[in-house]
Amino acid sequence: MAARTLVKGQGVRQVQRRTVAVLSIAQVFGGLGTGATVSIGSILAVALSGSSAWAGAVATVMT
């Protein structure tokens, strides 16, 4: 199956708009995932170690 080439200005704009939308959504989900990793990781570190001293270790490792 051959790839389609968009030459017309309107088609290019449509592809650019869709690409920016997909990349923006991916950026949002990536940010949410990173935040959730730090939050849940800290809770998990405290639960596994039994000490709140390890809660900051996750943030240190993630940065």
Backbone bond lengths (Angstrom), bond angles and torsions (degrees), N, CA, C in turn:
res aa  C-N    CA-C-N  psi(-1)  N-CA   C-N-CA  omega(-1)  CA-C   N-CA-C  phi
1 M - - - 1.437 - - 1.531 108.17 -
2 A 1.287 116.52 124.10 1.463 120.83 -177.77 1.526 110.23 -80.67
3 A 1.323 114.76 143.65 1.468 119.61 177.40 1.519 109.11 -74.42
4 R 1.326 115.45 141.76 1.460 119.81 178.62 1.520 109.65 -82.33
5 T 1.311 116.35 141.14 1.453 121.89 176.16 1.514 108.14 -109.57
6 L 1.333 116.26 125.74 1.450 120.74 178.47 1.513 108.69 -95.66
7 V 1.313 116.27 120.54 1.451 120.94 -177.57 1.519 111.23 -107.67
8 K 1.286 116.93 -32.63 1.456 121.23 -176.30 1.520 110.83 -71.65
9 G 1.323 116.32 148.98 1.459 122.59 -177.72 1.511 113.31 -60.71
10 Q 1.305 118.07 -40.49 1.459 121.91 -179.02 1.523 110.73 -65.06
11 G 1.326 117.82 -40.62 1.468 121.36 179.35 1.510 111.98 -65.73
12 V 1.329 116.15 -40.23 1.459 120.45 178.70 1.519 110.31 -64.80
13 R 1.317 117.10 -42.54 1.463 120.48 178.43 1.525 111.41 -60.66
14 Q 1.316 116.20 -40.65 1.456 120.81 -179.68 1.535 110.80 -64.94
15 V 1.323 117.11 -42.66 1.462 121.08 178.86 1.526 110.25 -66.43
16 Q 1.329 117.28 -41.62 1.466 120.74 178.70 1.530 110.76 -63.10
17 R 1.305 115.84 -42.89 1.472 120.61 -179.85 1.528 111.00 -62.30
18 R 1.326 116.47 -44.22 1.461 120.76 179.11 1.527 110.56 -66.51
19 T 1.325 117.64 -39.73 1.461 121.68 179.49 1.521 110.79 -64.00
20 V 1.317 117.50 -44.73 1.462 121.07 178.78 1.522 110.42 -63.89
21 A 1.312 117.79 -39.11 1.468 121.09 178.79 1.527 110.52 -64.31
22 V 1.314 117.39 -44.99 1.470 120.76 -179.95 1.519 110.60 -64.35
23 L 1.326 117.63 -43.54 1.458 120.95 179.68 1.525 111.50 -66.20
24 S 1.316 117.38 -36.59 1.465 120.69 178.24 1.518 111.23 -66.01
25 I 1.302 116.93 -43.81 1.465 121.06 178.40 1.528 110.17 -64.07
26 A 1.324 116.76 -41.29 1.464 120.11 178.36 1.528 110.99 -63.45
27 Q 1.318 117.65 -37.77 1.457 122.00 177.83 1.528 111.23 -64.02
28 V 1.317 116.42 -41.89 1.467 120.77 178.86 1.527 110.40 -63.41
29 F 1.329 116.83 -47.62 1.459 119.46 -179.75 1.525 111.99 -66.17
30 G 1.318 117.32 -34.61 1.462 120.53 176.15 1.519 111.60 -63.88
31 G 1.323 116.90 -41.95 1.457 121.11 177.99 1.516 112.01 -65.61
32 L 1.323 116.07 -41.46 1.465 119.83 177.22 1.529 111.01 -63.36
33 G 1.317 116.18 -39.98 1.460 120.27 179.47 1.520 112.12 -64.96
34 T 1.320 116.64 -40.39 1.461 120.47 179.02 1.527 110.63 -65.71
35 G 1.318 116.34 -44.57 1.465 119.92 177.72 1.511 112.55 -62.69
36 A 1.314 115.87 -41.26 1.466 119.65 179.37 1.523 111.26 -66.46
37 T 1.329 117.27 -35.67 1.459 120.68 178.70 1.518 111.04 -61.88
38 V 1.324 116.46 -44.76 1.462 119.74 179.78 1.527 110.53 -66.27
39 S 1.321 117.50 -44.51 1.473 120.95 -178.23 1.525 112.42 -65.05
40 I 1.312 115.72 -53.79 1.461 120.26 -177.87 1.526 110.53 -68.01
41 G 1.331 116.69 -36.36 1.460 120.28 178.32 1.513 112.30 -62.47
42 S 1.321 116.96 -39.69 1.466 120.14 177.84 1.515 111.19 -65.22
43 I 1.313 116.43 -43.67 1.469 120.61 178.04 1.530 110.43 -62.35
44 L 1.309 116.30 -42.55 1.460 120.90 179.68 1.521 111.48 -66.33
45 A 1.332 118.08 -39.58 1.467 121.36 178.60 1.524 110.78 -62.41
46 V 1.319 116.49 -41.64 1.471 119.97 178.57 1.530 109.99 -66.98
47 A 1.319 116.96 -42.27 1.467 120.56 -178.64 1.533 111.59 -64.93
48 L 1.332 116.70 -40.64 1.464 119.65 -177.26 1.524 112.45 -76.78
49 S 1.316 116.58 -37.51 1.462 119.44 -176.11 1.524 112.91 -87.48
50 G 1.313 117.14 -25.71 1.451 120.27 -177.56 1.520 112.79 80.24
51 S 1.314 117.35 4.87 1.458 121.46 -178.39 1.521 109.40 -131.22
52 S 1.325 116.31 134.56 1.467 119.24 179.11 1.530 112.40 -74.15
53 A 1.324 116.87 -7.03 1.465 120.64 178.95 1.526 111.35 -65.19
54 W 1.323 118.08 -25.74 1.463 121.80 -177.84 1.529 113.01 -86.41
55 A 1.301 118.59 -3.21 1.468 121.29 -177.33 1.523 112.00 -62.33
56 G 1.308 117.61 -36.54 1.467 120.85 -179.40 1.512 113.96 -78.64
57 A 1.310 118.03 -11.93 1.464 121.22 -178.14 1.527 111.32 -63.60
58 V 1.304 117.22 -35.19 1.470 120.75 -178.77 1.527 110.00 -65.73
59 A 1.313 117.07 -44.31 1.466 120.43 178.65 1.523 110.62 -63.17
60 T 1.315 116.81 -36.50 1.458 120.89 178.53 1.520 111.03 -66.60
61 V 1.299 117.40 -41.96 1.466 121.65 -179.32 1.526 111.12 -69.56
62 M 1.336 117.38 -36.40 1.471 121.45 -177.53 1.521 113.34 -72.10
63 T 1.327 118.19 -20.83 1.470 119.39 -177.66 1.488 112.49 -102.00
